[in-house]
Amino acid sequence: MSSVFTKIINGELPAYKIAENDKFLAFLDVNPNAKGHTLCIPKQEINKIFDMEEDLYTELMQFSRKIAIALEKAIQCKRVGMAVVGLEVPHVHVHLIPLNEMDEMRFVNKVKLEQQEFTHLVKEIQKYL
């Protein structure tokens, strides 16, 4: 059975896509810890990050770095935090979270955004890619 992220990759589910290439996809988390919370995923469905081939793992980190740099320019924050947890969806994903305080890194405090806010954020982040 395909993961929810594979369904996004295949166009079966909508997403607020920020960047995409032949191997990776970055999109806004629809249940964000903070404004601009982004997920970077490989298009290949792999459950655990350390099960990835070393080259693909390195490329995912390089892709995530580019997105994080753009996020930090687009969203007013002290820094962009990164987390790899992997329990909620069995598909490798890197969380990039614009941070102004430590609580934004916890996965219990969520912010609510309207559709137009998500769409605006995508455009703002893409300006810096």
C-alpha positions as CSV (number, residue, x, y, z in Angstrom):
1,M,0.0,0.0,0.0
2,S,1.3,3.4,-1.0
3,S,2.2,5.9,1.7
4,V,0.4,9.3,1.8
5,F,3.6,10.8,0.5
6,T,3.7,8.5,-2.5
7,K,0.1,9.5,-3.2
8,I,1.3,13.2,-3.2
9,I,4.2,12.3,-5.5
10,N,1.8,10.5,-7.9
11,G,-0.7,13.4,-7.9
12,E,-3.4,11.4,-6.1
13,L,-3.4,13.9,-3.2
14,P,-2.9,17.6,-3.4
15,A,0.1,19.4,-1.8
16,Y,1.6,22.9,-1.5
17,K,4.7,22.0,-3.6
18,I,7.8,24.2,-3.1
19,A,10.4,22.4,-5.2
20,E,10.7,19.1,-7.1
21,N,13.2,17.3,-9.2
22,D,13.5,13.7,-10.5
23,K,14.4,12.3,-7.0
24,F,13.0,14.6,-4.4
25,L,10.0,16.8,-3.5
26,A,9.6,19.6,-1.0
27,F,6.1,20.7,0.2
28,L,4.5,22.5,3.1
29,D,3.3,20.5,6.0
30,V,-0.5,20.9,6.2
31,N,-0.3,20.4,10.0
32,P,2.7,22.7,10.7
33,N,4.6,23.3,13.9
34,A,5.3,26.8,12.6
35,K,4.6,28.9,9.6
36,G,6.7,27.6,6.7
37,H,7.1,24.0,8.1
38,T,8.3,22.1,5.1
39,L,8.8,18.4,4.4
40,C,11.5,17.1,2.0
41,I,11.1,13.6,0.8
42,P,12.6,11.2,-1.7
43,K,10.3,10.1,-4.4
44,Q,11.4,6.5,-3.9
45,E,9.3,5.1,-1.1
46,I,11.7,4.1,1.7
47,N,10.6,3.6,5.2
48,K,13.7,4.6,7.3
49,I,16.2,7.2,6.5
50,F,19.2,5.1,7.4
51,D,18.0,2.4,5.0
52,M,18.6,4.8,2.1
53,E,21.6,4.2,-0.1
54,E,24.4,6.5,1.0
55,D,24.4,8.6,-2.2
56,L,20.6,9.1,-2.1
57,Y,20.8,10.1,1.6
58,T,23.5,12.7,0.8
59,E,21.5,14.0,-2.1
60,L,18.4,14.4,0.2
61,M,20.5,16.4,2.6
62,Q,21.7,18.6,-0.2
63,F,18.2,19.1,-1.5
64,S,16.9,19.9,2.0
65,R,19.8,22.4,2.6
66,K,18.7,24.4,-0.5
67,I,15.1,24.4,0.8
68,A,16.2,25.4,4.3
69,I,18.3,28.4,2.9
70,A,15.3,29.6,1.0
71,L,13.0,29.1,4.0
72,E,15.2,31.2,6.2
73,K,15.2,34.0,3.6
74,A,11.4,33.9,3.1
75,I,10.2,33.4,6.7
76,Q,11.3,35.7,9.5
77,C,12.9,33.3,12.0
78,K,16.1,32.9,14.1
79,R,17.0,29.7,12.3
80,V,15.6,26.7,10.5
81,G,15.5,23.5,12.5
82,M,15.7,20.0,11.1
83,A,14.2,16.8,12.4
84,V,13.8,13.3,11.1
85,V,11.4,11.3,13.1
86,G,9.6,9.0,10.7
87,L,7.0,7.5,13.0
88,E,3.9,9.2,11.6
89,V,4.4,8.2,7.9
90,P,6.4,5.2,6.8
91,H,8.2,7.2,4.1
92,V,11.5,9.1,4.7
93,H,10.9,12.8,5.4
94,V,13.0,15.6,6.6
95,H,11.1,18.3,8.6
96,L,12.4,21.8,8.1
97,I,10.9,24.1,10.7
98,P,11.4,27.9,10.9
99,L,12.2,28.5,14.5
100,N,11.9,31.5,16.9
101,E,11.6,29.4,20.0
102,M,12.3,25.9,21.1
103,D,8.6,25.0,21.5
104,E,8.2,25.2,17.7
105,M,10.4,22.1,17.4
106,R,8.0,20.1,19.5
107,F,5.4,18.2,17.5
108,V,2.5,19.1,19.9
109,N,2.1,22.9,19.2
110,K,0.6,23.3,15.8
111,V,-0.4,26.5,13.9
112,K,-3.5,26.8,11.7
113,L,-3.2,28.4,8.3
114,E,-5.7,29.2,5.6
115,Q,-5.4,27.9,2.0
116,Q,-4.3,31.4,0.8
117,E,-1.6,31.5,3.5
118,F,-0.2,28.2,2.3
119,T,-0.3,29.4,-1.4
120,H,1.4,32.7,-0.4
121,L,4.1,30.9,1.5
122,V,4.9,28.6,-1.5
123,K,5.4,31.7,-3.7
124,E,7.6,33.5,-1.1
125,I,9.9,30.5,-0.6
126,Q,10.2,29.8,-4.3
127,K,11.5,33.4,-4.8
128,Y,14.7,32.3,-3.1
129,L,15.3,29.0,-4.9
